[in-house]
Amino acid sequence: MQSKIKQSKLAKAGYRWTKVSELFNETPPLGSNCDIKDKFPGYEGLWCRLIMAVTSYAMVNNAVAVIHGPSNCGWAVRNFTSTDYSLYYGNPFLHMPCTNIDENAVITGGNDALIKTLLEVDKDYKPEHICVFDTCSTALIADDIDMIINTTQKDCSAKISYIPAAGFTAPWLGKSIEECAINYANMMEEPEEILEDSVNLLGQYKENFCVKRMQKRGKYPDDATELVRYIEALNLKLHRVVVSGNYEYIKTAPQAKVNVISCPTWGFPLAERMNKKFGTEYMKHAIPIGIEVTSKWIRELAEFMDRQQEAEILIKKEIEEISPIYDEVKRLVQGKAALIECGRNSQTAFARPMALARMLQEIGMTPYLFGLHPLELKAKAMDLNYFLWDGFDPQILAGSYAYQQPVNINHVIDDLGLDKDQYVYFTEDVFPMARSGIFDACDIPRVETGVHLRRVINAPGRGVGFKGAKALAQNIIEAIQAAQRGNKPTLYGRVHGEFYEFNDIPNKL
């Protein structure tokens, strides 16, 4: 009798490993509601488009966001902004008055409430810029916000703009970001001149780049700080980091000769819109995590701006500095699997896990991505197209994914048939898996890559550039070394798992 092949729990639940491109192609189009409901019942997206729109605008200085909708929408976005944006990232406060429309306004229209609010905000706050964000209710009743702005602008000193933000129009995060990002091009003006040696950096989100201090951010630099370092090393001038600065700063962005990209999810849509509207060229490489792609990012810009000699000097110097630690991490991880979680609960992270996976493959690991909902992948076509253009198409776990429920990483390990010394766990969210006695950093190498929990002195939290690659390499080495202690679980693991005294921990792995 032929013996039956034992299936893993993931396989029994219908999960399987496939190429990222194949998962994208087999996922129904975002507009095919019936197919989506049949294949992914119950999935409703994650963060409201209003939240993504307002948090991006929070990086604009001397500005006020006006929420045109009921008070509940206003308080929801205030709460998110004050925690995820301000608490985790240490960014400044954003004033967010709301029109507070009620059931009567939903019937009769909210135009009068918005006009009244805009006039009061201009008078009381005296901002340089006001941006209106609509909500589901005001979008459903079709309040004519453009008409209201045109009517009110003559009585306001502040410039008024509008970013559509109704949550029901784009439930998937990637589309929500894409449709939000392009609106910043509407705040820009046709340039009177092009500054030949100037460069814009697009795709800045959450990390508030300090225009006045430029890159002197302190011991915890952001992505822009590291990338601006390369721009200036090529004897070029940083023109604008978008989104940051005030309205005057943003509206003159088209004066730059070229745009380069930090985060592709935010950067590429805006770069394409600026190219179409103003003719501004943009570079194709983005989110440069690792030596190889950072070198490509620099060389692409250098070739466009005729700075090849400066680029080679810069790259040679940076690689010489990072080589010792890079060689050490390559020795330690050669042949190991990299288990990369694409947002433990959110199921939405893609560009950064892919960029991380590309670096880990560079140092000799085999990357496996999991925890990304297929519909969220479908919503990030621009990101995927970039990585495929760069020749990178790793394995990803395909499946139905219960709504905002993390895949059990132990099931992932079992499905791949890995022993505990054959992999490293890379987290991407605020709640990494950790249970003392079962799965903890004391015996499983775990590297925190979510920016919320990752602060590295003198290196960007997302790991971009040469300094970011060096810090990531150091983190991986430390994680592997820490996993050898065996019987001293982390406090986090003891809180989320069973509580053990340090000298009395059974080995359950």
N, C-alpha and C positions, 0 to 999 in steps of 0.2 A: 504494500500500500504506500502510495506517495505521501510523504510527510507534508503537512501544511506549513507554509511560511508564516511566522508570527508577525502580525502587523502592529505597528506602534499606535499609541493612542491618537496621535495626530493623523495618521493615515486612516484610521477607522472613522475619524470625524470628517474626512474628505480633504484634508490638507495635503499639499505636495510642494516640492521644490521645483522652481522653473526659472527661466531667465526673466529679468525685469521687463524686457521688451515684449516677451510672450504674454506675460500677465497683462500688460497694457493693452495688447491687441485683442485679447479674449474678453476683456471687460466691456460691458455694454456702454454705448455713448451716454454722456451725462443727460441728454435730453430724452432718452428712451425710458420713460417712467415705468411702464409695464414690465419691461425686461429687468430693470433694476429691482423692482419690488419682488419679482419672481426669484431672482438670483441672490439678492441681499435684503431679505425682509427685515424691516425695522430700522434700517440705517437712515439717520436724519441729519448727518453732518455734525459738526462740533461747535466751534465758536461762531456766534452771530457775525454777519458781515459788518454790522454797526460797530462791534468791538474792534475788529481789525482796522476799520477805517479811522476810528477815533484814536486808537493807540498809535497809528502811524503819524497822525497829525499832531500828537503830543510832542513830537520832536521839533515842531515849529515854535520859535520864540516869539514873545510878545503877541500872542494870538489867543483867541477864544473860540471854543467849539460850541455851537448851538445845536442842541438835540431837538429836532422837530418831531415830537411824539408824546406819548403818555409818560407820566413820572416814573413808572416802573422801568421803562427803557433807559431813562436817564440814570436812575440809581444802579441799574445793572452794569452799565458801562463805567460809571464812576467807581464801583466796587472793583471791577476787573482792572481798571487802570491804576488804582491805588495799590493793588497787590501785585499782580503779575508784572506790571510796568514799573511802578515806583519802588515797591518794596524789594523785588528781586534784583532790579537793575539800578536802583539808586537815582532815578531820573526825576526831573522837576515836576511840580504840580501843574495841572492843566485845569483852567476854569471851564466848566461844562454846564452852563445854564440850560434849562429845558423849557419848551413851550407848554408842557404839562396839559396837553389837550385831553378832554374828557369825552364821554359818549355823545354829548351834544355836538362837539366839534367834528366828530367822526361823521355825523349826519350832515351838518351844515357846512363843513369845511374848516380847515385850520389856518386859512390865509391871514386873517386878522391877528390871530395869536402870534404868528411868525413875524409879521410886520412890527407889532408892538415889542416883541422880544429883541429884534434886531436894533431898533431905535434905542431901547433901554441899555442894551449891552454896549453900544457905541458911546453912549453918554456916560455910563457908570464906570466901565472898565477902561475906556480910551485905548483899545488895542490898535495895533498896526494892521491886523488882519482878522477877519471873522470867517469861519467856514461853517456852513449849514450841512447837517447830516439828517436825512429823513429816516423814518422807521417804517415798519410794515404797515401800520395803520394809515399813516399819511401817504404812503405810496399807493395803497389800495384805493384810497379815495381820490387819488390823482391830484393832490395839491400842486399847483403850478409854481414850483420853487424858483425856477429861472425868471419867471415874470415878476415874482415878489422881489427878488434881488434887484432886478432892473428898476423896479418902482422905488425901492427903498434906498438904493445906492446914492442917489443925489442928495439925500438928507443925512448921510453917514460919512464921517471922516475916514473910517477904516475901509479897506478894500474887502469886498465880500465875495466868497467863492462857494461852490456847492459840490459835495462829493456824495453821490447816491449811495445809500447804505442800508436799504431795506433787506432784512435778513432772508426773506423767502426768495429773493432774486438769485442768490448764489449760496446754497447751503454747503457746498464743498469748499474747503479752505483755499485750495490753490486758485480756483476761479474767483473767489472773494478777493484775494490779494491782487490778482491780475487786474480785475476791474477797478480796484481802488487805486493801484499804483499809477495807472495811466492818467488819472485826473490831475496829478501834479504837473503834467505837461500843460494843462489848461491854465495853470497859474503863471506860466512863463510867457515872456514876450519875445517877439522877433528881434534878433540881435542887430545892432547897428554896425558892429564889427566883430571879427573872429580873432581871438587872442591866440596866436600861433603856437605858443609853447604851453598852453594851458590844458588841464585835464580835469574832468568831472569824475567823481566816484559815485556810482549809483547802487542802490540796494541796501542802504543803511536802515536798520530797523531795531527799535528798542534801545540800542546803545546810543545815547545822545552825544554826538560829536561836538566838542566845544570849539566853536568857530574862533572865538577870541584867543583862546589858549593854543589853538591849532592842535598839534599832537602831544602837547605837554599835559597829558591826562593824569599822570601820577604813576604809581607802581602797578596799576591794573589797566593796561591799555585795551582799547576796543579794536575791532577788525580794521576800521578806517585808519587808526593810528599806525598799524603795521603796514598797510598798503600804501598810505601816503609816504611812508619812509622810502619806499621803492620809487615812487613818482619823483620825489625830490633828489634821490640818488642818481636819477637819469638826467639831472639838470633840467627838469620840467617843473612847472608850477601847478600846484593844486588850485583849481578854480572854485569848485563847489562840491560839497558832500550832500547828497540828496537821499533821504530827507533830513535836513538840519537847518540851522540858521533861521533868520526871519524872512518875511515875505520878499523884501527887496533882494535878499540873498538868493532866494529860489528863482525869482522871475528873470534873473540875469544868467541863469545856468546855460542857455544856448550860446553864450559867447565863447564857450570852450571849443577847442579844436576837436576833441574826441571824448567819448565816455568809456570808462572802464567799469567792470561789474564786481561787486562784492557778493551779495546774496542774489542768486539767479532768479528766485521766485519773485522778489520785489524789483530787481534790477532790469531783467530782460524786457518785461512789458513796457516799462518807462523808456528804456533805451530805444525800443522799436517805435514807440509813439514819437519820441523826439527826432528820430531819424526821418520819419514820415512827415512831421510837421515843420522841422527846422533844417533837415538835412545833416544833422550831427551824426558822424560815424561812431560806431561802438565796437569794442573788442569782444571776441567770442568766448574767451576763457573767464571762468568765474569760480568763486569760493575755493581759492587755491590752498588746499590742505595737503601738505607733503612737498618734498623737494622737487619732484618731477614737474608737477603742475604749477608750482610757484615759479619755477624757471620758465615754463611756457608762458605764464601770465606776464612776466617781465619782458621776455623776448618779443612777444606779440606787440606789446605797447612800444617797445624800443624800435622795432622794425617800422612801425607806422610813423613814428616821430623821428626816425633817422638817428637813433641813439644806441646803435648796436655795440659800439666799443664800450660805452659806459655800462651797458647791461652785462657784458661778459666779465668785466672787472667786478661788478657787484655780486654776480652769481658765484664766481670763483671764491670770493672772500667769504660769503655767507656759508657756502658748502664746506669750506675748510673748517669753519668754526663748529658746524653741527656734525661733521663726520664721525668723531669719536663716539658720541652717544648714539648716533644712528647705526654705526657698526655693532655696538653692544646690543641694541634692541633687536637688530636683525638676527644676531646669534641666538638670542633667547626665544624668539617667536617663530623661527623657521619651521614651516610645515604645520603650525597650529591653525585651528579654526578661529575666526573672529565672529562672534555672535553679536550682531548689532541690532539693538531694539529701536524701532522707528517710532518712538513715543509710546511709553508703556500703557497709558490710558487714552491718550488723544488719538492714536492711530493715524497721525497726519504727517509726521516728519519724513521728508524724503531727500531734499537737496543736501543737507548736512550729513545724514547717514551715508548717502552715496559718496560724498566727498571724502568722508572718513574711510569708507570701504576701499576707495581708490588708493588712499595712502597706505592702508594696511596690506593691500595686495602688493604695493611697491616694496614693503619691507619683508615680504615672504609669507604672509598669512593668506588663508583662503576665506574670503568674507561671505557670510550668510546674513541676509537681512530678514527680519521678521517683525510683525506687529504693525504693518502698514495696510490700511484698508484699501482694497483694489479701486474703489471709487475715488479715494483721495489721490491715488497714483494717477488715475485718469484725468484728474483736475490739474495735474502738474505736467502737462505735455511739454511745455517750454523747457522745464528742468530736464526731463527725460531726453528730449532731443539734443540738448547740450552734451549730456554724458555719452549718448550713443555716437554723436559726432566725434567725441574724443576717444571712441573705441572702448568704452567701459560698459559692460552689461552683465553684472554679477547675478548670483542666485538669490531668489527671494521666496518666502513662504507664501503660497497662494492658498486661499480658503475663504470661507464665508464670514469669519470674524464676527463674533457677538459684539453688539454695540458697546463700545468703550469698556470692554472686558479684556484684560491682557491675556495673551497666550502664555500658558505655563512654560517657563523656560526649561524646567526639568523634562517636559515632554519634547521640547526642541532638541535637547541634548540626547535624549533616548532615541529619537527618530534618526539623528545623525550617527548614532552609535559611538559617541565620544566618551573617553575617559576624562577624569577631571584635570589631568595634566596635558590635555590635548586642545584646550580652547581658552579664550579670554572673553569675558562678558563686557560689552560696551553699552552703557545706558544712555538714553536720550531724553529722560523726563525727570520729574521731581520725585517719583516714587519707584526707585529701582528695586528689583527683587532681592530680598535679604531675609533669611530666617536662620537664626543660630541653630547649629546642630544639623541643619539640612542643606542650606545654601547660603554661604556667607563669605565676605571678603577675606576671612581668616584662612580659608582653604580653597576658595575659588577666585582666581584673578578677576577683579572688577575695576573697570576704568570709568569714572564719571565724565561724560562728555556733554551733558546738559548744562547750558550756561548758568542756569539758576543756582547750581551747586558747585560750580567750577570757577574758582578764582586762582589764577596762577600769576605770581609776581613777575612782572616784566614780560608777559606773554598774553596775547589775546585769548579770551575764554573759549572762542569757537575753534581755535587751533589753526588759524590761517597763517600763511607765510612761513618763513624759515624759523622765526622765533616760536610760532605756534607748533610747528613740526617738532622742534627740539623739546618743547614742554610736553607734548603728547608722548614722545619717545620716553622721556623721563617718567611720566605717569605710568606707562605700560611696564617699565622696569620695576617701579616701586610696587605696582599691583601684583606682579609675579613674585616678588620677594615677600610681600606681606602675606600672600597665600600659603607660604611655607611654614607659618607659625602654628597653624593647625588648631590649637586649643585655646585661642584667645579671641572670641568673636567680637565683632564691633557692637557698640551700644545700639546702633540702628538695627542690627540683626537680632539682638536680644529683645528689643522692644516689639519687633514685628514677629518674632518667633517665640520659641520657648526660652525661659530665663535659666541660664546655667551659671554656676560659679566657674571661674576661669580654670580651676584645677579639676573639674569634675564634669567634663563634656564628653558624652559618648560619640563615637565616630559613626554617623549614620549614612555616610556617603558610600 
